[in-house]
């Protein structure tokens, strides 16, 4: 049985604290010879889960290396790279309380090559942070389950052996913070690690990237509801054309982390126009956070029935009204959260479509 830990999963990606040596493994060319019109590589369903506090969307990983597994990973537009607990994937004898045992330069077991390169990956913010401790590894992974799946080429992933809540100092359950990070750019931990979706080969004329249909509000349930057709892997030229309805936003390159998913915009609420850098994050499960350097306190919630409008510098506009169960929104001082960005939560994706073009480094947003 797949067990989903809603309580412990992250709020949003804050960063990775140990920079490792870059790997020699390169991403594959995202185009391949083919005949006829370009088509997406695959269309998969995702699982929508609601604990009544947090909403989550999960993708199932059904094979890692040669190991048949069934683990739900948070589908996360706010980070880049696949992180998964080594428990149940590597032999128990390799996993200790202080690390994963890797003799020599590397070790290959169950079709997984584990390297001695270690890192600590942190998710959350200064007020709520989860840290994963583990190693860089290379393997194949099957994304999806019996409802539909596709298998990656051999890609770099992060295998962790320990998860710690930094607020309490307590270790968390195995597999309680598995993440399928599909954001642009690369991991701060190792420049080889990027979105698992960015390594897929597509048909001739197709574009490396993915498209998310709007999540189904009625599909979120305590036990999880499989919703077909939410994720399209691989884009076609029509997806990014001016007639598609998507407003495209070119991304900015940084020497650390590569292309950033953050988009410049203005947030309007209560008569204020606040300059913002926005992260649209499926990994934030409940509350959007508006970063405002002029906020009157460290953090506060906007009252129900507050109108909020975001307008990106490229002209995409979205408005919503806060409520008691949906579109929960807080205003915070960046000095309190440790993050200058405005983070829009999973509720954004129930009313808007999202597209990420890895080839030309752009994000598309579309009102539904």
CORGI-V883062 format. One line per field, one symbol per residue. ss: DSSP state (~ for helix, > for strand, _ for the rest). phi: phi as a letter, one per 30 degrees, with the letter a starting at -180 (. if undefined). burial: 1 if it has 16 or more other ideal C-beta (glycine too) atoms within 10 Angstrom, else 0. A space follows every 50 residues. Layout:
# CORGI-V883062
ss->???
phi->???
burial->???
This chain:
# CORGI-V883062
ss->____________>>>>______________>__________>>>>>>>>> ____>>>>>>>>>>__>>>>>>>>>>___>>>>>>_>__>_~~~>>__>> _____>>>>__>>>>>>>>>>>>>>__>>>>>>>>>>>>_>>>>>__>>> >___>>>>>>>>>>>_____>_______>>>>___>_______>_~~~~_ _>____>>>>>>____~~~_>___>>>>>>>>>>>_~~~~_~~~__>>>> __>>___>>___>>>>>>>__>>>>>>>>>______>>>>>_______>> >_____>>>>>>____>>>>>______>>>>>_~~~~____>>>_~~~~~ _>>>>>>____>>>>>>_
phi->.dcccddcdddadckbcbdcdddddcddedbbeabjddbddabbcbccbb cicccbbccdccabicddbabdcddbdcbbjccbdddicceeddccdclc dbdidabcbhiccccddcabccbjbdcabccccabdbbacbccjbddkab cdddbdbccccabbdddcicdcdeidbdbcdcddibdddadddbeeddcd dcdeidbdlabcddddedddbddjbdcdidcccjcceddcddddjdccbd ccdbecjidcddbdabccahicccdbccccbddcdbbdbcdbdcddbeaa cddeiddbbcbddcjdbbbbbdbdbbhdbccbdedddibddcccddeedd bbcbbbcddchbccbbdc
burial->00011100111111110001000010110110000001011111111111 10011111111111100010111111111111111100110001100001 11000010000111101110111110001111111111111111100011 01001111111111100000010111111111111111111111111111 11100111111111100011000110100111111100110001011110 10000011111110111110000101111111111111111100100000 01000101011101010101010000111111110010101111111111 111111110011111100
